[in-house]
Amino acid sequence: MLWCPLRLPVWRGDGFTPQAPERCGCGCYLDDPVDLVEGRLEAIGVVTTHLHTDEVDVVVLNTAPTALTGRILQTRRVIFDRDPFRRHLFESLALREFFDFRIFEHRLLARRHGNG
């Protein structure tokens, strides 16, 4: 399954940074028996062929942090889907985890940076 938000925040070592408008970010969900490295490379090949650009960032949603997965799924556009029921199951579980995590994240940031 492959989700493609047109402009998603890219995870870098310093945190979330907005992408340049010409870049595209894609999230993909890989089935269990698929090797993560091979699956990611195949997803990159499919997306670059489909979009006719090499300026693509691909995130494997199976292994991505909860915060990143939730932000990707909130802005998603499905461009390829082999099993819509499995996609829906993954999305609903991941988004519920993200919304629960977001409450904790807001509390932590409010405590760290104050209420203003």
Secondary structure, 3 states (H helix, E strand, C coil): CEECCCCCCEEECCEEECCCCCCEEEEECCCCCCCHHHHHHHHHHHHHHHHCCCCEEEEECCCCCHHHHHHHHHCCCEEECCCHHHHHHHHHHHHHHHHHHHHHHHHHHHHHHCCC
